[in-house]
């Protein structure tokens, strides 16, 4: 799956000031939002998006050409109540669609093209087959070919790192053979073309025909050396999985239960966000003549959206961009609204020593504003220790103490204020990152400050311990049933649970 890096600062929303959390751990800035279907800011944005798409279909939006294309758009959240029902969807059936379906909904079928590669990879990951197994173990007939199959694994096929040809047979433009000859190419006999898959000459390839044809195919690159896009590689992966499991591709897909795969174990709305930062969008597109598809996953927010089009190719991109520009700021705001519960003044006493902490949500992320133990400024102390143990060693700036969720959770019984007995709670691990943990450099030499954008904070995680406890590990405790915040802990201070005071 291709990884697309989109900066909300420039790619989506124009020019804004540089964000102060560029140097942060990969993943959510605040916990992924839940119950988006009932979020006022999200539902308002989705209402605006619905109106915008309808106006574009009606021809009221300048520069749009959507009326003559059929399309379906859906927004999905990891926390939605029914994994098979998106939290929002929009469908348009073009009047020009006279030969196909007469009703368009979430169950309508589109040709999705290469988006299917995502599901092939998922089948491999869930099959229980070792992805590092060489292809030749399941497809021994390939051994005598020009390609070094002994060095190609199932994982390499699924990562476009096998160096195999893009396609087989279909890459021959036999139906315009005369055009090739007019351009000066030498005439060829039909026997010089592949035995299958050639449009206008022979039939589609079955598994055995494809394997025979690959014996005289050329590698595009050495295995595992350079990414080479290969649809053929995924066909081979599906054939190998059938040999390994005894099940064909359709049967393997049927075992991917959509009702469980998204369960939560785990003016204009497109105005610039108030909290600009880089958001990673993991996308995979696909297509064929008359069809284009796009699947985008935004892990930071636990959401994904799908765009399926039939008709003009230019319909895909403005729809996809409009969804990004409208949904991302709204979901980001919803996440921040829900993160407010982590803020406040926390206080407690352990072994006769009082510990106080103040946690805030600034314009970027959760920040520890103060941390005191028995009157000592522990935040200043931690900062000095990090400067000595790590910052000064590498010439790094150590400044703003920001907390980011790790996704690590533990369910346990805890004593809560006002409760006679222990309650079931979730302990969330968060890690402290000095957001300005970047290189210091004085100007003077050529290209001075070019390296100052090097982000080294990720290598400082878990770097300093005190009695087996990391100095960058903090814990928020939530009521498992209600989700209410019960308190905050600084384990390296042996603080115990600090109750929320306000």
N, C-alpha and C positions, 0 to 999 in steps of 0.2 A: 504494500500500500504506500502510495506516495505521501510524503509529509510536506505540507504547505505551511510556510511561516507567514502569517498575516499580522502586520502591526496595525493595531487600532488607531495608532497615531497618524499613520500616513496612508496605509492601503485602503482603509475604509472611511475615515472621517476627516481627512484633510490635515492641515498643519497644526500641531499643538506642541506645548512644551515637552521636553524630554522627560519621560517618566523616571521616577526615582527608584523603581523596583525592577529595572532591567536585569540586575544581577540578583537573581532569586532562584530558589529551587524550581525545577520543572514540575508542573502540576497546578492544582488550585491555589489561588491567592487566599481565599477564604473557603470554608466548606461548601461543597456543591449544593446548590439550592434544591429544595424538595417542594412537592405540591405546587408546581408551576401553573397548573391549570386553574388554581385559585389565587394566583398572585395578581393583584390589581395592575401592577406595572407591566407584567407580561401579557395579560389578557388585553390591555389597552393597546399595546404594540401589535399584537396579533390581529386585533380589529382593524388597526390602521393598515396592516399588510394586506388583509383581505380586501379592503376598499381599494388599495393601490393596485393590486393585481386585477381586480374587476374593472377598474378604470382603464388599465392597460389593454385588457381584452376588448373593452368597448371602444378603443381607439382614442380615448381622452388624454392619454399620456404621450407627449411629444417624443418621437424617436422610437417608440415601442412597436413591435410587429408580432404580437402574440395571438391575435384573433384567429389566424389561419393555422395555428398549431394546437394540438391537444396536449395537455400536460396535467400532471398531478404533483403536488408538493405536500410534504408531511414533516412535522416537527415531533421528535421523540425525546423522552426524558427517561433517565434510569429509574426514576421514582414514580413513573406513571402507574395508576392503579391497575390497568389492564395492559400487559405488554403488547398485545396485538392491536390495540387501538391508540393511534397517535393523539397527543394532546391538542393538536391543531392540524387541519388539512384543507387543501384547496384543490378543486378539480375543474378543468375547463375542457369541454368537448367541442372541437372546432366544427362549424357548419360544413366545412369542406370534407369532413370525415364521413363519407357517404357509404363506404363499403364495410366499415368495421363495426365496432360496438355502438349501441345506441344509448348506453348508460355508462357513465364513468364514475367509479368510486374507488375505495381503497383496495378492493379485490380485483380490479381490472388488471389485465396483463399487458406489460410493455416488454419490448426487447431491450435488455439492459446491457448487453455487450460485456465489456471487460470488468464491470462491477462484479460479475460472477467470480472473478479471481479471488475476491475477498472471501467468498464462501468456500472456495476450494482450499484456501489456506486454513480456514476455520475447521474444515473437515479433517485436514491433516493434524491440526493441533489437538482435536478431540478424539482422534482415532485410536490413540494409544500406541501408534507406531512410532518408533524412534526416528525423528526427522533427520538425524545424521546418518541414516542408513544409505549406502550407495545405491543409485538407481539400478545398477546391473544386478543387484541381489533379487529384485522382483521382475526385471526385464532383461534376462540374460542374453536374449537374441541380439541386443544392441552391441554386444561386446566387440564384434568384428568391424564396426564402423569407423569412420574417420574421426569421430568425436571421442574424446577421452572420458568415456562414461564411468570408468573406475574412480575418477576424481570428482564426480558430480553426485551430490546427495539430494534426497527429497527436499530438504530445506533450501538448497540452492535453486531447485526448480521453482519453489514457491517464493523466492526472494529476487527472481530475475538475475541471479548470479551464476547461472549455469553456462552462459555463453552459447546457448543453443540458437538455431535459426528462429526468426520471428514466427513463421508459419510454414506449412508444407503444402505444395500443390496450389493453394489459393494465390500464392505470390506469382504464379505464371499468368500472364495476360494473353493467353492463347487466342482469345476471341478477337484480338487486334494484331494477330501474327502478321498479316499483310502490311500493316503500318510499320512494324519493325523492319520488314524486308525493304519497304520503300525508303526507309531511313538508312539503308545500307547494311543491315544485319544479314548474316548468311542464312539461307533457307534451312529449315530443320525438318526432319521426319517426325511423325507423331510419336515414334518409339523413343525419341530423345527427350520427351517430356515425362514428368512423373506419372506413375501408373494410376494415381487416383487424386481426387481433389482439384483437378484442373477444370475450371468453368469452360464449357463449350467443347470439351474433349472426352471426359470420362466422369464417372460417378464419385460421390463423396468417399472419403477414406474411412474404412473401419479400423479397429485397433491394429489388426495384423498388417493391413496395407500401410498404415502409418509407420509401424516399426520397420517394415521392409524398406520403405522409402528413405528412412533416416540413415540407412547403412551407407549411402553414398552422398549424404548431405555434409556440408562443411560447417565447422564451428565458426562462430562470429568473434569470440574472444576466448582466452584461457579461462577455465573454471575458477570462480571465486576471485577473479582479478578486477573485473569491471562490470557494473550493471548493464545488462543488455535486455531490452524489453522483448519478451518472448511469450506469445500466446501458445505456441507449441509446447513450451515447458509445462504449462498448466494442463494441457491435454495429456502429456506423459505422466504428470503427477496423478491425474484421475485414473489412468490405466494402471499405474503402479499400486494405487490404493485398492483398486479392485482385486488385483492379484494378492495383495497382503491381507485383505479382509474377507474376500469372497463376495463382496457386495458392490453393485454398480453405483455410479455417481448419483443417480436418482434416489436409490435406497439410502445412501449415506447422507444426502441432503435431508431426507425425511426424518432422520434421527436428530437433526438440529431443531429442537422444539422451540418455536418462537414464543411460546407462552411462558418460558422460563428464562430465556437467554438475556432478557432485559430486567429481570426482577431485581429488587433493591436489597440484595444481601448487603446487596451493594448499590406649540406646535406639532412636529413630526417625530415619530419614535426613532427615526434614524439620525437624529441630531447627535453631534459629538458627545461621547460619554464624559462624565465628570472625573473618571478615574482611568486615564489612558495607560495602557500597558500592552505588551506583546501577547497575543493570544495564538496558540498553536491550533491549526485546523488540519486534521488528518483526513485527506480526501482521496477518493478513487473515482475516476470517471470511466465511462464506457460508451460505446456507440456502434452503430452500423448505419447503412443507408436508410435515412428517414427517422432514425432514432438516436437520442442521446440520453445519458443518465449520469447522475452525480450523487455520490454518498459522501457526506462530510460529517466527521465526528469531532466534537469539541470537548475533549476530556475534562478540561478545566471546569466546565459547568455540568458535566454529565448529560450532555444533550447531543443529538445528531439530527440532521435533516436530509431528506431525500428529494431529489427533483428528477422526474421522469418526463420526457417529451417525445412526441411523435409529430413530425412535420419539419418545419424550417429549422435548420441547425442553429441559427442565430437566436432562437427563443431561449435556449438553455442558460446562457451566461447572464443576461440581465435578471432573470428570475433568481438564479443562485446568488448573485450579488445583492439583490434586494432583500433576500432572506437574511443574509449575513449582516447587512447594514442595519436591519430593523431589529432582529432578534437578539444579537449579541449584546448591545447596550442594555436592553431591557432585562435580559437574564442576569447580566452582571449586576445591575441595580438590585434585582431580587435577591441575589446572593449576598450582597452587602447589607440589605435590610435584615435578612435572617441572621447575619453575623453579628448584629448589634447585641444579641443576647450574651456574647462572649465578653462584653466590655463591662467595666465598672471597678469598684473598689472591693478588694478581697482582704479578709483579715482572719487570723487564727492564732492559736497559742499551742506550742508543742514543747513539752518539758520545761514549762515556765518561761519560754521565750516567745515573744510576740513577733509575728511575721506579717507584713502588709505588702500588698501589691496593687498597682493601678494599671489596668489594661484598657487601651483605647483603640478605636478604629479611625485612623486618619484618612486622608484622601487617597491612600494607596492600599493599606493593609492593616492587620492587627499589630499594635505596637505595645511593648511594655514601657510605660512611662516612668514607673518607679517600682523598686523592690527593696524593702528594708527588713532587716533582721536585727532585733534588739537595738534598734537605732542606727545600725550600720547601713550605709548606702551600698547594697550588694550589687546593684546594676553597675555603678561606677567601678566596683571591684572586679566584676566579671570582665568589663571592658579593658581594664588594665592587664588582666591576666591574658586575654586574647591578644592584645597588642604585643605582649612579651612573648607568648608561646607561638604566635603564628604571624601576626601582622608585621612586626618589625623584621622578622626573618625574611619575608618575601617583599617587603616594601609596600604593604597594603594599608589602606585607610580603613579604620574600624570605627564606625559611627552609629547609625540608627539601629536599635535592637528590634527587629521585626520577627513576628511569629508566623509560621506557615504550617498548615495541617499536613500530616504525613499519611493519613488514611489508615493508620494502625489503631485498632480499637480492641478493647478488652472488656468483657462483661463480667461484673463481679458485684457482690453485695457490699454496700457501704452504709454507714450510719449517717443519717441526714437530720439536720436541725428541724425540730418540731415533730419528728417521727419517733414512735415508741420502739419500733423494730427496724432492722436494716431493710433497705430497699434495693431492688435490682438497678444497677447503674452501668453506664458505658464510660470507660476511661479512654479519652482521646489523646494520643501522643501528638504533640506539636514540637517543632524544632525552631530554635532561634537562629536567625541569619542576620549578620551585619550587612544591611542593604548596600552600603557604600564600600563593600569589601573588594575594591578594585585597585589596580596598580597606581602608585604615585610616580610622577616623573616630571622633572623640571624641563622647561623648553630650552632649546639651544642647538642640539644636534639635529641633523636632517630628519624629517618625519617624527619629530618629538611629539609625544602623546599618542602616537599611532597604536602603541601597545596598551595604553591605559584603559581601553575598552575590554581587555582580557578579563573575564569574570572567573575568579578563583574561589568564590565563596563555597561552591559545591564541594571543593576538596577539603574545606575546613569543618565539615560536619562531623560531630562526634570526636573532635580532636582533643579536647581537654576534659579530663574526668576528675572528680573529687570523691574518693572512697567508693569507687565502682559506679558512681553516678555521673553521667555526662552533664557538663555545665550548660549545654544548649538544649536540654530536654525539659519540657514543661508539659503538664497534663491538665486538660479540662475534663470535668466530670459532669455527665448529664444523666438525668432520670431516664431510664430506658423506656418507660411507658409514655411519659408526657413530652420528653425531649427538653424539659426545662433544665437550665444550668444549675448544678448543685454547688459547684466550687471550682477552685483552681489550686494546683500543686506545683511546687518547685522541689522535686525529689532530692536534688543535690544539697538542699538546705534542710532536709528532713522536716519539712514544714507541716506535713500532714495536710488534710483538706482545709483550705482557706475558704471560709464561707463568704458569699457575696453580700456586701454590706448595703449596697444601694442598687 
